[in-house]
Amino acid sequence: MGILSTDGATTLSVSHPSEAPTLLDRTFVTPWFVVDDDRTELFEKASYHDEYPHAYEGEEGYGDGLVEGFHLLSLLDVLCNHSLWSEGPWIAWNYGLDNVRFISVIRNTDPFRIHGHVREVIDRAEQGHLVVTDLRAEVKGRERPGFVATQRALWATA
């Protein structure tokens, strides 16, 4: 399925990465998204999650269709790129994640979207700007988020 709907989605963009500081304290919302069954299976195979040497006790307690946490985190790049970017020549280098917490299970039938807040923009001189965003995964029909994280991306000119 992938992107389900852009209803309620908002974007933040600048014409050149040097304008990243103008994004400070602004917010964005990604389109609604659902993880495909076949992509979950491919992620498990690619990350060797299908070959655990020791099975988890009670793993069946999670039920069918669980989207593994690292799979969800890997989707941040594509989801946030729908809503936060620079028009000018640039590249956003993944600089890491902080404060990641998985709060409620997300299944491959759960529509979710990311709410982002640009918390900090750090001038890195000739390197560009380090854009720090606080992210929250809203799961449709739930009060509690699926997960929260702080993402760091170095916006450099291409």
C-alpha atoms as an extended CHARMM CRD file, in Angstrom:
* protein
*
       158  EXT
         1         1  MET       CA              0.0000000000        0.0000000000        0.0000000000  PROA      1               0.0000000000
         2         2  GLY       CA              2.5560000000        2.6050000000        1.0500000000  PROA      2               0.0000000000
         3         3  ILE       CA              1.0570000000        6.0970000000        0.9920000000  PROA      3               0.0000000000
         4         4  LEU       CA             -2.6830000000        5.9790000000        1.6040000000  PROA      4               0.0000000000
         5         5  SER       CA             -3.6320000000        9.6230000000        1.6930000000  PROA      5               0.0000000000
         6         6  THR       CA             -2.1870000000       13.1210000000        1.8260000000  PROA      6               0.0000000000
         7         7  ASP       CA             -5.2100000000       14.4340000000        3.7670000000  PROA      7               0.0000000000
         8         8  GLY       CA             -3.8960000000       16.5780000000        6.5960000000  PROA      8               0.0000000000
         9         9  ALA       CA             -0.2970000000       16.3890000000        5.3730000000  PROA      9               0.0000000000
        10        10  THR       CA              1.7610000000       19.5660000000        5.5480000000  PROA      10              0.0000000000
        11        11  THR       CA              5.1640000000       20.3710000000        4.1250000000  PROA      11              0.0000000000
        12        12  LEU       CA              8.1370000000       22.5320000000        4.9890000000  PROA      12              0.0000000000
        13        13  SER       CA             10.6120000000       23.5060000000        2.3200000000  PROA      13              0.0000000000
        14        14  VAL       CA             13.2190000000       26.1300000000        1.5780000000  PROA      14              0.0000000000
        15        15  SER       CA             14.6500000000       27.1860000000       -1.7650000000  PROA      15              0.0000000000
        16        16  HSD       CA             18.2550000000       26.4860000000       -0.6850000000  PROA      16              0.0000000000
        17        17  PRO       CA             19.7700000000       24.4860000000        2.2130000000  PROA      17              0.0000000000
        18        18  SER       CA             21.4050000000       27.6830000000        3.5330000000  PROA      18              0.0000000000
        19        19  GLU       CA             17.8580000000       28.7820000000        4.4870000000  PROA      19              0.0000000000
        20        20  ALA       CA             17.4400000000       25.8450000000        6.8930000000  PROA      20              0.0000000000
        21        21  PRO       CA             17.4710000000       28.1780000000        9.9570000000  PROA      21              0.0000000000
        22        22  THR       CA             14.1020000000       29.6020000000        8.8030000000  PROA      22              0.0000000000
        23        23  LEU       CA             12.5620000000       26.1830000000        9.5850000000  PROA      23              0.0000000000
        24        24  LEU       CA             13.2490000000       26.4970000000       13.3240000000  PROA      24              0.0000000000
        25        25  ASP       CA             10.1540000000       25.8100000000       15.4970000000  PROA      25              0.0000000000
        26        26  ARG       CA              8.0250000000       24.9230000000       12.4610000000  PROA      26              0.0000000000
        27        27  THR       CA              6.0470000000       21.7070000000       12.1120000000  PROA      27              0.0000000000
        28        28  PHE       CA              5.0930000000       19.2440000000        9.3800000000  PROA      28              0.0000000000
        29        29  VAL       CA              2.8940000000       16.1660000000        8.9880000000  PROA      29              0.0000000000
        30        30  THR       CA              3.6390000000       13.3480000000        6.5450000000  PROA      30              0.0000000000
        31        31  PRO       CA              1.0320000000       11.5470000000        4.4450000000  PROA      31              0.0000000000
        32        32  TRP       CA             -0.7870000000        8.5510000000        5.9690000000  PROA      32              0.0000000000
        33        33  PHE       CA              1.1440000000        5.3400000000        5.3560000000  PROA      33              0.0000000000
        34        34  VAL       CA              0.5950000000        1.5700000000        5.6890000000  PROA      34              0.0000000000
        35        35  VAL       CA              3.3970000000       -1.0070000000        5.5280000000  PROA      35              0.0000000000
        36        36  ASP       CA              2.8330000000       -3.7200000000        2.9290000000  PROA      36              0.0000000000
        37        37  ASP       CA              2.9300000000       -7.3660000000        4.0570000000  PROA      37              0.0000000000
        38        38  ASP       CA              5.4840000000       -8.2680000000        1.4160000000  PROA      38              0.0000000000
        39        39  ARG       CA              7.7640000000       -5.3880000000        2.4540000000  PROA      39              0.0000000000
        40        40  THR       CA              7.6690000000       -6.6080000000        6.0640000000  PROA      40              0.0000000000
        41        41  GLU       CA              8.7350000000      -10.0620000000        4.9150000000  PROA      41              0.0000000000
        42        42  LEU       CA             11.5100000000       -8.5700000000        2.7660000000  PROA      42              0.0000000000
        43        43  PHE       CA             12.7480000000       -6.4110000000        5.6610000000  PROA      43              0.0000000000
        44        44  GLU       CA             12.8450000000       -9.4540000000        7.9480000000  PROA      44              0.0000000000
        45        45  LYS       CA             14.8300000000      -11.3710000000        5.3560000000  PROA      45              0.0000000000
        46        46  ALA       CA             17.2160000000       -8.4800000000        4.5250000000  PROA      46              0.0000000000
        47        47  SER       CA             17.9120000000       -7.7940000000        8.2160000000  PROA      47              0.0000000000
        48        48  TYR       CA             18.1240000000      -11.5190000000        9.0980000000  PROA      48              0.0000000000
        49        49  HSD       CA             15.2400000000      -11.2260000000       11.5450000000  PROA      49              0.0000000000
        50        50  ASP       CA             13.9640000000      -14.4620000000       10.0270000000  PROA      50              0.0000000000
        51        51  GLU       CA             17.0520000000      -16.2980000000       11.3330000000  PROA      51              0.0000000000
        52        52  TYR       CA             17.1110000000      -15.5780000000       15.0610000000  PROA      52              0.0000000000
        53        53  PRO       CA             19.2740000000      -18.1910000000       16.7820000000  PROA      53              0.0000000000
        54        54  HSD       CA             17.0180000000      -18.1270000000       19.8620000000  PROA      54              0.0000000000
        55        55  ALA       CA             13.2610000000      -17.6460000000       19.6210000000  PROA      55              0.0000000000
        56        56  TYR       CA             11.6970000000      -15.0820000000       21.9290000000  PROA      56              0.0000000000
        57        57  GLU       CA              9.5370000000      -16.4970000000       24.6700000000  PROA      57              0.0000000000
        58        58  GLY       CA              5.9180000000      -15.5700000000       24.0640000000  PROA      58              0.0000000000
        59        59  GLU       CA              6.5870000000      -13.9050000000       20.7150000000  PROA      59              0.0000000000
        60        60  GLU       CA              3.1470000000      -15.0410000000       19.5720000000  PROA      60              0.0000000000
        61        61  GLY       CA              1.7140000000      -12.5970000000       22.1400000000  PROA      61              0.0000000000
        62        62  TYR       CA              2.3080000000       -9.7570000000       19.6900000000  PROA      62              0.0000000000
        63        63  GLY       CA             -0.0610000000      -11.2880000000       17.1590000000  PROA      63              0.0000000000
        64        64  ASP       CA              0.1340000000      -11.2280000000       13.3890000000  PROA      64              0.0000000000
        65        65  GLY       CA              1.3010000000       -8.3360000000       11.2840000000  PROA      65              0.0000000000
        66        66  LEU       CA              3.6960000000       -6.6930000000       13.7410000000  PROA      66              0.0000000000
        67        67  VAL       CA              5.9800000000       -4.1610000000       12.0320000000  PROA      67              0.0000000000
        68        68  GLU       CA              9.3550000000       -4.4560000000       13.7490000000  PROA      68              0.0000000000
        69        69  GLY       CA             10.7020000000       -1.2620000000       15.3370000000  PROA      69              0.0000000000
        70        70  PHE       CA             13.8190000000       -0.9900000000       13.2070000000  PROA      70              0.0000000000
        71        71  HSD       CA             11.6500000000       -1.3920000000       10.1200000000  PROA      71              0.0000000000
        72        72  LEU       CA              9.5320000000        1.5580000000       11.2810000000  PROA      72              0.0000000000
        73        73  LEU       CA             12.6570000000        3.6530000000       11.8470000000  PROA      73              0.0000000000
        74        74  SER       CA             13.9350000000        2.8250000000        8.3650000000  PROA      74              0.0000000000
        75        75  LEU       CA             10.7390000000        4.3640000000        6.9560000000  PROA      75              0.0000000000
        76        76  LEU       CA             11.4480000000        7.7750000000        8.5160000000  PROA      76              0.0000000000
        77        77  ASP       CA             13.7080000000        8.7280000000        5.6400000000  PROA      77              0.0000000000
        78        78  VAL       CA             11.1090000000        8.2090000000        2.9180000000  PROA      78              0.0000000000
        79        79  LEU       CA              8.2170000000        9.5610000000        4.9960000000  PROA      79              0.0000000000
        80        80  CYS       CA              9.9620000000       12.7490000000        6.1210000000  PROA      80              0.0000000000
        81        81  ASN       CA             11.2790000000       13.4040000000        2.6180000000  PROA      81              0.0000000000
        82        82  HSD       CA              7.6460000000       13.8730000000        1.5440000000  PROA      82              0.0000000000
        83        83  SER       CA              7.2790000000       16.7370000000        3.9970000000  PROA      83              0.0000000000
        84        84  LEU       CA             10.6450000000       18.3710000000        4.7320000000  PROA      84              0.0000000000
        85        85  TRP       CA             13.1580000000       19.3510000000        2.0170000000  PROA      85              0.0000000000
        86        86  SER       CA             15.1670000000       21.9560000000        0.1540000000  PROA      86              0.0000000000
        87        87  GLU       CA             14.4630000000       22.9020000000       -3.4580000000  PROA      87              0.0000000000
        88        88  GLY       CA             18.0850000000       23.8560000000       -4.1470000000  PROA      88              0.0000000000
        89        89  PRO       CA             21.0270000000       21.5350000000       -4.6890000000  PROA      89              0.0000000000
        90        90  TRP       CA             21.3860000000       19.5980000000       -1.4650000000  PROA      90              0.0000000000
        91        91  ILE       CA             21.8140000000       16.2710000000        0.1970000000  PROA      91              0.0000000000
        92        92  ALA       CA             20.5430000000       15.3370000000        3.6430000000  PROA      92              0.0000000000
        93        93  TRP       CA             22.9810000000       13.0090000000        5.3760000000  PROA      93              0.0000000000
        94        94  ASN       CA             21.5060000000       10.7740000000        8.0560000000  PROA      94              0.0000000000
        95        95  TYR       CA             23.2730000000       11.9570000000       11.2080000000  PROA      95              0.0000000000
        96        96  GLY       CA             21.4440000000        9.6400000000       13.5940000000  PROA      96              0.0000000000
        97        97  LEU       CA             18.5010000000        9.2140000000       15.9220000000  PROA      97              0.0000000000
        98        98  ASP       CA             18.1780000000       10.0670000000       19.6120000000  PROA      98              0.0000000000
        99        99  ASN       CA             15.6270000000        9.2370000000       22.2820000000  PROA      99              0.0000000000
       100       100  VAL       CA             13.8590000000        6.5000000000       20.3060000000  PROA      100             0.0000000000
       101       101  ARG       CA             10.9560000000        4.9210000000       22.1850000000  PROA      101             0.0000000000
       102       102  PHE       CA              8.4850000000        2.3480000000       20.8740000000  PROA      102             0.0000000000
       103       103  ILE       CA              5.2690000000        3.1450000000       22.7010000000  PROA      103             0.0000000000
       104       104  SER       CA              2.5460000000        1.0610000000       21.0620000000  PROA      104             0.0000000000
       105       105  VAL       CA              2.5910000000       -1.7390000000       18.4990000000  PROA      105             0.0000000000
       106       106  ILE       CA              2.1360000000       -0.8400000000       14.8410000000  PROA      106             0.0000000000
       107       107  ARG       CA              0.8030000000       -3.5790000000       12.5840000000  PROA      107             0.0000000000
       108       108  ASN       CA              0.8300000000       -3.7100000000        8.8050000000  PROA      108             0.0000000000
       109       109  THR       CA             -2.8950000000       -2.8740000000        8.8600000000  PROA      109             0.0000000000
       110       110  ASP       CA             -2.3990000000        0.3220000000       10.9220000000  PROA      110             0.0000000000
       111       111  PRO       CA             -2.3430000000        3.6170000000        9.0270000000  PROA      111             0.0000000000
       112       112  PHE       CA              0.2100000000        5.9510000000       10.6070000000  PROA      112             0.0000000000
       113       113  ARG       CA              1.8850000000        9.2470000000        9.8590000000  PROA      113             0.0000000000
       114       114  ILE       CA              4.7180000000       11.2880000000       11.2980000000  PROA      114             0.0000000000
       115       115  HSD       CA              4.3070000000       14.6290000000       13.0410000000  PROA      115             0.0000000000
       116       116  GLY       CA              7.5770000000       16.5540000000       13.0280000000  PROA      116             0.0000000000
       117       117  HSD       CA              8.8080000000       19.6570000000       14.8450000000  PROA      117             0.0000000000
       118       118  VAL       CA             12.0880000000       21.3220000000       13.8650000000  PROA      118             0.0000000000
       119       119  ARG       CA             13.6070000000       21.7560000000       17.3190000000  PROA      119             0.0000000000
       120       120  GLU       CA             17.0540000000       22.9880000000       16.3940000000  PROA      120             0.0000000000
       121       121  VAL       CA             19.1020000000       24.0620000000       13.3800000000  PROA      121             0.0000000000
       122       122  ILE       CA             22.8390000000       24.0640000000       14.0520000000  PROA      122             0.0000000000
       123       123  ASP       CA             25.2010000000       25.9610000000       11.7410000000  PROA      123             0.0000000000
       124       124  ARG       CA             28.0590000000       23.6270000000       10.7290000000  PROA      124             0.0000000000
       125       125  ALA       CA             29.8870000000       26.2620000000        8.6280000000  PROA      125             0.0000000000
       126       126  GLU       CA             31.0490000000       24.8110000000        5.2970000000  PROA      126             0.0000000000
       127       127  GLN       CA             29.3860000000       21.4630000000        6.1040000000  PROA      127             0.0000000000
       128       128  GLY       CA             25.9020000000       23.0020000000        6.0600000000  PROA      128             0.0000000000
       129       129  HSD       CA             23.2400000000       22.8330000000        8.7790000000  PROA      129             0.0000000000
       130       130  LEU       CA             22.3590000000       20.0660000000       11.1860000000  PROA      130             0.0000000000
       131       131  VAL       CA             18.5450000000       19.9440000000       11.2700000000  PROA      131             0.0000000000
       132       132  VAL       CA             17.1690000000       18.3430000000       14.4460000000  PROA      132             0.0000000000
       133       133  THR       CA             13.5200000000       17.2540000000       14.3840000000  PROA      133             0.0000000000
       134       134  ASP       CA             11.3530000000       15.7080000000       17.0680000000  PROA      134             0.0000000000
       135       135  LEU       CA              9.1320000000       13.0480000000       15.5100000000  PROA      135             0.0000000000
       136       136  ARG       CA              5.9740000000       11.3240000000       16.7100000000  PROA      136             0.0000000000
       137       137  ALA       CA              4.2350000000        8.4770000000       14.8600000000  PROA      137             0.0000000000
       138       138  GLU       CA              0.4690000000        9.0080000000       15.0420000000  PROA      138             0.0000000000
       139       139  VAL       CA             -1.4870000000        5.7710000000       14.5900000000  PROA      139             0.0000000000
       140       140  LYS       CA             -4.9710000000        6.3530000000       13.1730000000  PROA      140             0.0000000000
       141       141  GLY       CA             -7.6590000000        5.9470000000       15.8190000000  PROA      141             0.0000000000
       142       142  ARG       CA             -5.2380000000        5.8520000000       18.7760000000  PROA      142             0.0000000000
       143       143  GLU       CA             -4.3590000000        8.3540000000       21.4320000000  PROA      143             0.0000000000
       144       144  ARG       CA             -0.9040000000        6.9160000000       22.1090000000  PROA      144             0.0000000000
       145       145  PRO       CA              1.7810000000        7.2150000000       19.4220000000  PROA      145             0.0000000000
       146       146  GLY       CA              3.4390000000        4.1760000000       17.8870000000  PROA      146             0.0000000000
       147       147  PHE       CA              6.8880000000        5.6200000000       18.5610000000  PROA      147             0.0000000000
       148       148  VAL       CA              8.8030000000        8.8430000000       19.1380000000  PROA      148             0.0000000000
       149       149  ALA       CA             12.3340000000        9.8020000000       18.0990000000  PROA      149             0.0000000000
       150       150  THR       CA             14.6160000000       12.7530000000       17.5130000000  PROA      150             0.0000000000
       151       151  GLN       CA             16.1690000000       12.7240000000       14.0480000000  PROA      151             0.0000000000
       152       152  ARG       CA             19.3410000000       14.5300000000       13.0290000000  PROA      152             0.0000000000
       153       153  ALA       CA             20.1120000000       15.2630000000        9.3700000000  PROA      153             0.0000000000
       154       154  LEU       CA             23.0410000000       17.2360000000        8.0000000000  PROA      154             0.0000000000
       155       155  TRP       CA             21.7960000000       19.4180000000        5.1620000000  PROA      155             0.0000000000
       156       156  ALA       CA             24.7270000000       19.9930000000        2.8310000000  PROA      156             0.0000000000
       157       157  THR       CA             24.8870000000       21.5320000000       -0.6230000000  PROA      157             0.0000000000
       158       158  ALA       CA             25.3170000000       18.9710000000       -3.3790000000  PROA      158             0.0000000000
